Amino acid sequence: MKASWQSARIWIAAAVIVGTIGWLAFTGYGANKSYYVTIGELGGMGDKAYHSQLRVEGFVQPGTIVPDGPHVTFVLNEYESHSPKAATGRLLKVAYEGSEPPPDTFKDDAQAVAEGTYGRDGVFHASQLQAKCASKYAPAQPGSQPGAPGAAPQAPTGAKAATASGAAQPAPTSQAAN
């Protein structure tokens, strides 16, 4: 009789532990779930947009960044500003109020992903912000200045030229020997 009571206690304890772990996993999964949507898809979500944790991607509209300490307000555009579609792109006002300041790569025309909730006031309230580097590494455009964004590096000029081994050698001169 004593053996069956002890094995029953072990089974009850194991069931409580497994049940607690399962409940924590289920509630943790639901709390951290966020939907990835574009600005265009956000408008078509209806009432679900106001009750879900969302991640919205777009390009920072030039001239709209308004810093306020570690917080910032800006506008996301569906398209990059130098795209022909930019004028017709959907816009989304974002108020970032995270615990950290925006990343260094957060600038005009940067591709950004804001995570948070969409308010009934039409403003996306972000608690996390990620930004990719702006398009400064684009290929060189024909007729662009050397050293301009997107220009290819130029060979060194001056009195010394590098050899294949990397050592600097005096540049050849065209003077005749006397």
C-alpha positions, -999 to 999 in steps of 0.1 A, spaced: 0 0 0 28 24 8 45 18 -25 14 27 -45 9 60 -26 45 71 -32 43 63 -70 10 82 -72 27 113 -55 55 111 -81 31 109 -110 11 139 -96 43 159 -92 55 150 -127 21 160 -141 22 194 -123 57 201 -136 49 191 -172 16 211 -171 34 242 -158 61 240 -185 35 235 -212 14 265 -199 45 287 -198 56 277 -233 21 283 -247 16 318 -231 52 328 -239 47 319 -276 15 339 -279 30 370 -262 61 371 -284 43 364 -317 43 394 -342 31 396 -377 54 410 -404 34 432 -428 41 459 -453 25 493 -451 0 484 -478 -10 452 -460 -15 471 -427 -44 491 -442 -61 459 -453 -59 441 -419 -90 458 -405 -97 455 -368 -70 429 -364 -43 456 -369 -53 473 -337 -50 442 -315 -18 425 -328 19 429 -323 32 439 -357 65 444 -376 62 470 -404 89 476 -430 95 507 -451 119 535 -460 124 565 -438 109 595 -456 136 622 -460 131 652 -437 106 636 -413 129 624 -385 121 644 -353 143 633 -324 131 637 -288 159 623 -266 160 585 -270 126 586 -288 119 596 -323 90 603 -346 93 597 -384 73 587 -415 79 554 -433 72 553 -471 64 521 -489 91 530 -515 126 546 -514 125 584 -521 145 582 -553 122 555 -567 97 567 -594 69 550 -573 78 570 -541 53 598 -549 24 573 -549 37 551 -520 16 547 -489 29 566 -458 29 555 -421 37 578 -392 58 560 -366 64 571 -330 93 551 -316 95 550 -278 119 522 -271 143 518 -242 173 524 -265 181 553 -289 176 546 -326 205 528 -343 233 547 -360 222 536 -394 188 552 -389 189 581 -414 168 595 -443 160 568 -469 172 540 -447 152 508 -448 137 504 -414 116 478 -395 95 490 -366 79 465 -342 50 475 -320 13 482 -323 -9 502 -346 -31 528 -329 -66 539 -338 -50 574 -342 -33 562 -373 2 562 -357 23 531 -354 37 530 -318 70 511 -320 89 497 -291 118 483 -312 135 497 -343 159 482 -368 175 501 -397 196 490 -426 222 513 -441 209 539 -465 217 534 -502 251 549 -500 268 518 -513 250 518 -547 271 512 -578 287 543 -594 265 563 -618 279 573 -652 295 607 -649 297 607 -611 327 623 -592 354 600 -578 349 596 -540 312 603 -543 288 577 -528 288 547 -551 321 556 -568 348 530 -573 380 535 -554 408 552 -574 444 542 -577 468 563 -556 486 592 -574 516 611 -564 554 606 -562 552 570 -551 536 540 -568 531 506 -551 547 475 -565 531 440 -565 547 433 -531 530 463 -517 563 482 -510 563 519 -521 588 526 -549 598 560 -563 578 568 -594 598 568 -627 610 601 -639 615 612 -675 648 631 -670 678 621 -692 710 612 -675 739 637 -680 
